[in-house]
Amino acid sequence: MEAQLVALGVETFKIALMLALPGLLTGMFLGLAVSIFQATTQINEMTLSFIPKIIGVVIVIVLTMPWMLNEMTDFAKHVFNMMPLFVQ
């Protein structure tokens, strides 16, 4: 019983990481690209660093939304199926 709870906690963290990773990686790579662009052109505009990251992250989240929804639904079904084991 305790081992199943620990396994469920580990699986929860894995799912959270998998769902957050596409948006975080997109923001990181776009931030790096904009920083390199700003360093080479010496353009220090504050909005230049935020707008591409926001647009990129929104696009990636919209494109990966069906996969994210499927992962969350499968995990929720798994948790609900395990509930009788924990109620005993």
Rosetta blueprint (number, residue, H / E / L):
1 M L
2 E H
3 A H
4 Q H
5 L H
6 V H
7 A H
8 L H
9 G H
10 V H
11 E H
12 T H
13 F H
14 K H
15 I H
16 A H
17 L H
18 M H
19 L H
20 A H
21 L H
22 P H
23 G H
24 L H
25 L H
26 T H
27 G H
28 M H
29 F H
30 L H
31 G H
32 L H
33 A H
34 V H
35 S H
36 I H
37 F H
38 Q H
39 A H
40 T H
41 T H
42 Q L
43 I L
44 N L
45 E L
46 M H
47 T H
48 L H
49 S H
50 F H
51 I H
52 P H
53 K H
54 I H
55 I H
56 G H
57 V H
58 V H
59 I H
60 V H
61 I H
62 V H
63 L H
64 T H
65 M H
66 P H
67 W H
68 M H
69 L H
70 N H
71 E H
72 M H
73 T H
74 D H
75 F H
76 A H
77 K H
78 H H
79 V H
80 F H
81 N H
82 M H
83 M H
84 P H
85 L H
86 F H
87 V H
88 Q L
